[in-house]
Amino acid sequence: MMLGRALEALCRDVLEPKDNKAEKSAGHTPSRKKYLMLGEGVRQLHDRKIIDERLYEWSQSLHAIRNLVAHPEDITVSREDAEDLQVFVNAITEYVYDLSDRHEEFKERQAEKKKPRKSIAEMFGGILPGPPEQA
């Protein structure tokens, strides 16, 4: 159940408009009244290409198990299924936050490498002495 809540929080953090976040932190009630639920949030992550097809399919399993556990019936989730769900939530969190940031940093470094470099004379022009004068 808690893993599903963690994934819902991720969806809201990534998909919720920034002005609603500012309203919440300022103590105001956000203008949007309906919370983004797990199924819709993951679908939007997929539709916006924030997550790929594999993560989307995996999330459907989490959603199904979460729905079963959320209702007061005699449902048992195996240890292996619980561990798989935990691994999935960790994987999607790393994918959405860490890998996206790392990819952007990589692209910036690559773009920086493509910029023309200054010559040594341009870099040290005011520091290095000029050529010796001939007599």
Contacts in CASP RR format, 6 or more apart in sequence:
PFRMAT RR
TARGET T0000
AUTHOR 0000-0000-0000
METHOD contacts of the structure
MODEL  1
MMLGRALEALCRDVLEPKDNKAEKSAGHTPSRKKYLMLGEGVRQLHDRKI
IDERLYEWSQSLHAIRNLVAHPEDITVSREDAEDLQVFVNAITEYVYDLS
DRHEEFKERQAEKKKPRKSIAEMFGGILPGPPEQA
1 66 0 8 1.000
1 69 0 8 1.000
1 70 0 8 1.000
3 62 0 8 1.000
3 66 0 8 1.000
3 85 0 8 1.000
3 86 0 8 1.000
3 88 0 8 1.000
3 89 0 8 1.000
4 38 0 8 1.000
4 62 0 8 1.000
4 63 0 8 1.000
4 66 0 8 1.000
4 85 0 8 1.000
4 89 0 8 1.000
6 89 0 8 1.000
6 93 0 8 1.000
7 38 0 8 1.000
7 42 0 8 1.000
7 59 0 8 1.000
7 62 0 8 1.000
7 89 0 8 1.000
7 92 0 8 1.000
8 35 0 8 1.000
8 36 0 8 1.000
8 37 0 8 1.000
8 38 0 8 1.000
8 41 0 8 1.000
10 92 0 8 1.000
10 93 0 8 1.000
10 96 0 8 1.000
11 36 0 8 1.000
11 38 0 8 1.000
11 40 0 8 1.000
11 41 0 8 1.000
11 42 0 8 1.000
11 44 0 8 1.000
11 45 0 8 1.000
12 35 0 8 1.000
12 36 0 8 1.000
12 41 0 8 1.000
14 45 0 8 1.000
14 50 0 8 1.000
14 96 0 8 1.000
15 36 0 8 1.000
15 41 0 8 1.000
15 44 0 8 1.000
15 45 0 8 1.000
15 48 0 8 1.000
16 32 0 8 1.000
16 36 0 8 1.000
17 32 0 8 1.000
20 30 0 8 1.000
20 31 0 8 1.000
20 32 0 8 1.000
23 29 0 8 1.000
23 30 0 8 1.000
23 31 0 8 1.000
24 30 0 8 1.000
36 44 0 8 1.000
38 62 0 8 1.000
38 63 0 8 1.000
38 66 0 8 1.000
39 59 0 8 1.000
39 63 0 8 1.000
42 51 0 8 1.000
42 56 0 8 1.000
42 59 0 8 1.000
42 60 0 8 1.000
42 63 0 8 1.000
43 56 0 8 1.000
45 51 0 8 1.000
45 56 0 8 1.000
45 96 0 8 1.000
46 52 0 8 1.000
46 53 0 8 1.000
46 55 0 8 1.000
46 56 0 8 1.000
50 96 0 8 1.000
50 100 0 8 1.000
51 59 0 8 1.000
51 92 0 8 1.000
51 95 0 8 1.000
51 96 0 8 1.000
55 88 0 8 1.000
55 91 0 8 1.000
55 92 0 8 1.000
55 95 0 8 1.000
58 88 0 8 1.000
58 91 0 8 1.000
58 92 0 8 1.000
59 88 0 8 1.000
59 92 0 8 1.000
61 84 0 8 1.000
61 85 0 8 1.000
61 88 0 8 1.000
62 85 0 8 1.000
62 88 0 8 1.000
62 89 0 8 1.000
65 77 0 8 1.000
65 81 0 8 1.000
65 85 0 8 1.000
68 75 0 8 1.000
68 77 0 8 1.000
69 75 0 8 1.000
69 77 0 8 1.000
121 128 0 8 1.000
END
